[in-house]
Amino acid sequence: MGEKSHDRVLSFLVRHTWLSMRAAIGAELEEFGLTVPQFATLMMVKESPGKSVAQLARSVGSTRQAANEMLAALERDGLITRSPHPTDRRTHQLHLTDLGAARYADALPAVQRREAELEAGLAPDQRDAVIAWMSSISTACQAPGEGH
Protein backbone atom coordinates (compact mmCIF):
# COMPACT_ATOMS: atom_id res chain seq x y z
CA MET A 1 0.00 0.00 0.00
CA GLY A 2 3.04 2.25 -0.03
CA GLU A 3 2.95 3.83 3.42
CA LYS A 4 5.51 3.11 6.12
CA SER A 5 4.54 0.17 8.30
CA HIS A 6 4.59 2.30 11.47
CA ASP A 7 2.06 4.68 9.90
CA ARG A 8 -0.46 1.95 9.13
CA VAL A 9 -3.66 1.62 11.07
CA LEU A 10 -4.25 -2.11 10.96
CA SER A 11 -8.04 -1.90 11.06
CA PHE A 12 -8.02 0.21 7.88
CA LEU A 13 -5.70 -2.23 6.13
CA VAL A 14 -8.08 -5.06 7.05
CA ARG A 15 -11.02 -2.99 5.78
CA HIS A 16 -9.23 -2.26 2.50
CA THR A 17 -8.49 -5.98 2.10
CA TRP A 18 -12.11 -6.89 2.87
CA LEU A 19 -13.48 -4.37 0.37
CA SER A 20 -11.12 -5.68 -2.31
CA MET A 21 -12.06 -9.29 -1.60
CA ARG A 22 -15.75 -8.39 -1.48
CA ALA A 23 -15.51 -6.84 -4.95
CA ALA A 24 -13.67 -9.88 -6.33
CA ILE A 25 -16.16 -12.34 -4.81
CA GLY A 26 -19.09 -10.13 -5.79
CA ALA A 27 -18.02 -10.30 -9.42
CA GLU A 28 -18.12 -14.11 -9.21
CA LEU A 29 -21.57 -14.10 -7.60
CA GLU A 30 -23.16 -11.95 -10.32
CA GLU A 31 -23.44 -15.07 -12.49
CA PHE A 32 -25.65 -16.62 -9.80
CA GLY A 33 -27.79 -13.53 -9.22
CA LEU A 34 -26.43 -13.08 -5.70
CA THR A 35 -24.65 -10.36 -3.79
CA VAL A 36 -21.96 -11.05 -1.19
CA PRO A 37 -24.38 -10.38 1.71
CA GLN A 38 -27.01 -12.64 0.13
CA PHE A 39 -24.46 -15.43 -0.35
CA ALA A 40 -23.30 -15.02 3.26
CA THR A 41 -26.92 -15.18 4.43
CA LEU A 42 -27.58 -18.38 2.49
CA MET A 43 -24.39 -19.84 3.99
CA MET A 44 -25.36 -18.90 7.56
CA VAL A 45 -28.95 -20.13 7.23
CA LYS A 46 -27.68 -23.39 5.70
CA GLU A 47 -25.29 -23.84 8.65
CA SER A 48 -27.92 -22.85 11.26
CA PRO A 49 -31.46 -23.56 10.03
CA GLY A 50 -34.03 -21.77 12.15
CA LYS A 51 -31.80 -18.77 12.83
CA SER A 52 -33.83 -15.66 13.62
CA VAL A 53 -33.62 -12.35 11.78
CA ALA A 54 -32.06 -10.74 14.88
CA GLN A 55 -29.43 -13.49 15.09
CA LEU A 56 -28.65 -13.11 11.41
CA ALA A 57 -28.33 -9.32 11.74
CA ARG A 58 -25.90 -9.73 14.65
CA SER A 59 -23.88 -12.30 12.71
CA VAL A 60 -23.37 -9.99 9.75
CA GLY A 61 -23.07 -6.78 11.76
CA SER A 62 -26.14 -5.15 10.27
CA THR A 63 -29.32 -3.70 11.61
CA ARG A 64 -32.45 -5.78 11.82
CA GLN A 65 -34.06 -3.47 9.26
CA ALA A 66 -31.22 -3.95 6.75
CA ALA A 67 -31.35 -7.72 7.30
CA ASN A 68 -35.12 -7.72 6.75
CA GLU A 69 -34.73 -5.81 3.47
CA MET A 70 -32.15 -8.30 2.19
CA LEU A 71 -34.25 -11.24 3.39
CA ALA A 72 -37.28 -9.84 1.58
CA ALA A 73 -35.35 -10.07 -1.71
CA LEU A 74 -34.20 -13.63 -0.96
CA GLU A 75 -37.74 -14.59 -0.01
CA ARG A 76 -39.18 -12.95 -3.15
CA ASP A 77 -36.68 -14.95 -5.24
CA GLY A 78 -37.78 -18.17 -3.52
CA LEU A 79 -34.41 -18.81 -1.83
CA ILE A 80 -35.49 -18.64 1.82
CA THR A 81 -38.64 -18.94 3.88
CA ARG A 82 -39.57 -17.35 7.17
CA SER A 83 -41.73 -19.36 9.52
CA PRO A 84 -43.14 -18.43 12.93
CA HIS A 85 -41.04 -19.51 15.90
CA PRO A 86 -42.86 -22.24 17.84
CA THR A 87 -42.61 -20.46 21.21
CA ASP A 88 -41.97 -16.78 20.43
CA ARG A 89 -44.69 -15.23 18.29
CA ARG A 90 -42.56 -12.11 17.60
CA THR A 91 -39.75 -14.15 16.03
CA HIS A 92 -39.50 -15.82 12.65
CA GLN A 93 -37.12 -18.63 11.79
CA LEU A 94 -35.18 -18.68 8.55
CA HIS A 95 -34.82 -21.73 6.32
CA LEU A 96 -33.40 -22.33 2.87
CA THR A 97 -35.76 -23.53 0.21
CA ASP A 98 -34.63 -26.28 -2.14
CA LEU A 99 -33.92 -23.55 -4.69
CA GLY A 100 -31.91 -21.60 -2.09
CA ALA A 101 -29.85 -24.66 -1.19
CA ALA A 102 -29.22 -25.38 -4.87
CA ARG A 103 -28.24 -21.76 -5.61
CA TYR A 104 -25.82 -21.78 -2.69
CA ALA A 105 -24.36 -25.13 -3.80
CA ASP A 106 -23.94 -23.80 -7.34
CA ALA A 107 -22.23 -20.58 -6.22
CA LEU A 108 -19.95 -22.07 -3.55
CA PRO A 109 -17.37 -23.60 -5.95
CA ALA A 110 -17.02 -20.27 -7.79
CA VAL A 111 -16.41 -18.46 -4.50
CA GLN A 112 -13.93 -21.08 -3.35
CA ARG A 113 -12.11 -21.00 -6.70
CA ARG A 114 -11.82 -17.19 -6.59
CA GLU A 115 -10.58 -17.25 -3.00
CA ALA A 116 -7.96 -19.85 -3.99
CA GLU A 117 -6.83 -17.54 -6.81
CA LEU A 118 -6.53 -14.65 -4.38
CA GLU A 119 -4.51 -16.80 -1.96
CA ALA A 120 -2.26 -18.30 -4.64
CA GLY A 121 0.71 -16.16 -3.60
CA LEU A 122 0.61 -17.39 -0.01
CA ALA A 123 2.53 -20.39 1.25
CA PRO A 124 0.39 -22.81 3.29
CA ASP A 125 2.04 -21.69 6.55
CA GLN A 126 1.31 -18.04 5.68
CA ARG A 127 -2.34 -18.87 5.00
CA ASP A 128 -2.57 -20.75 8.30
CA ALA A 129 -0.98 -17.79 10.12
CA VAL A 130 -3.45 -15.34 8.54
CA ILE A 131 -6.41 -17.52 9.54
CA ALA A 132 -5.06 -17.91 13.08
CA TRP A 133 -4.50 -14.15 13.36
CA MET A 134 -7.99 -13.28 12.08
CA SER A 135 -9.59 -15.79 14.45
CA SER A 136 -7.59 -14.45 17.38
CA ILE A 137 -8.43 -10.81 16.62
CA SER A 138 -12.11 -11.67 16.16
CA THR A 139 -12.16 -13.40 19.53
CA ALA A 140 -10.33 -10.51 21.18
CA CYS A 141 -12.85 -8.04 19.78
CA GLN A 142 -15.72 -10.02 21.28
CA ALA A 143 -14.09 -10.32 24.69
CA PRO A 144 -14.99 -7.66 27.24
CA GLY A 145 -12.30 -4.97 27.27
CA GLU A 146 -10.26 -4.51 30.40
CA GLY A 147 -9.79 -1.01 31.63
CA HIS A 148 -12.24 0.52 29.15
N, C-alpha and C positions, 0 to 999 in steps of 0.2 A: 504494500500500500504506500510505500515511499517514506513515511514519517519515521523518525527515530523511535526505537522500541520504548524508550522511557517516556515518550510523549503519548503513547497509545493509551486509550481508555478501553480496556478489554471488552466491556459490555457493548461498546459501539462496533468493535471488530466482529464480535459474535453476531450482532444485528446485521452488519453488512454481509457476512457470510450467509446468514439465514435468508436475507432478501435475495441474494444471488441464487442460492439453491432453490428457493421458492419459485423464482422465475424459470429456472431450468426444468424443474419438475412440473410446473404449471404448463409449460409448452408441451410436455409429453402427455399431460392429462386432457388437453384440448381434443385430441382424437377420440376420447371416450366421453366427451361432453361433461367433464367434471372440472371443478376448481380444486386447488390444494385443500382449502378448508372442507369442501364436500368429501374429497377422498379421505381426509383424516377422520371425518365424522363416520363415514362408512366403516373405516378400519376400527374405530373405537366401539361402535355399536356391534360390529361383528364379534369383537373380543369380549364385550360385556353386554349381551342382550338384556333388555329391560332397564338399561340406564335411563335416568330421568333427564329432562331438558336442563335442569339446574346442574346436575352432575356433569353433563356434557359441556355446558358453558364454562364451568370451573376447569375442566380438563384442558380446554383450548384457550383459556384466558380471555373469554369474551363475556359480554353481558348476556343475560337471559333473552333479552329482546333480539339481539343480533343472532343468537343461536336459533331462536324461533323463526326468524326470517329465512335463514339458510335451510332450516328443516322444512319449512313450507315449500321451498323449491324442490327439495329431495322427495317430499311427499307427493307433490304435484306430478313429478316425473315417475312416480311409482317405485321409488327405490327404498323408501322406509315407510313404516306405519307407526302411528302413535296409538296406544291403547290405554284405557284407564288403569291406574294402579289398583290392585285388589283391596288395599286397606287405606289408601290416602286419596280421597276423591279429587284433591287439588293437583295431583301429580299424574303425568302420563309417562308410560314406558315406551322406549324406542326399540324397534325391531327392524331388521333388514327384511325386505321382501325377497322372493326368489330372484327377481330382476336386479335388485340392489346387490345381492350376494354375487350374482353373475357379473355385474358391471365391475364390482370391486376385484373379483378374481381375474377379469380380463385386463384391468388397468395395472394391477400389482406387478406383473413381470416388466412392464414398461418403466415403472417407477424404479424398480430394483436395478434394471439394466442401466438407467440414467445415473443412478447413484453410484453404481460400480464404475461407470465412465468418469464421474467426478472424482472418485477415490483412486483412480488408476495410478496416480503419482505417489501414493503413499505405500510404504512398506507395511506388511501385516502388523509389525510391532508398533508402528506409528498410528495405524488405524485403531489398534487396541488401546493405545495411550489416549487418543482423542476421545474414544467412547468412555473410558474410565474417568477422564477429566470432566466430560460433560455430565456424567452421572453423579459424580462427586459434587460439582457445583450446583446441580439441580437439587440434590439432597440438602446441601448447605443453605440454599435459598429458602427451603421449606422449613428448616429448623428455626425455632425461636431465637432471635438475636440476643446475645448477651451484652448488657451494658447499653442498650438502645432505648 
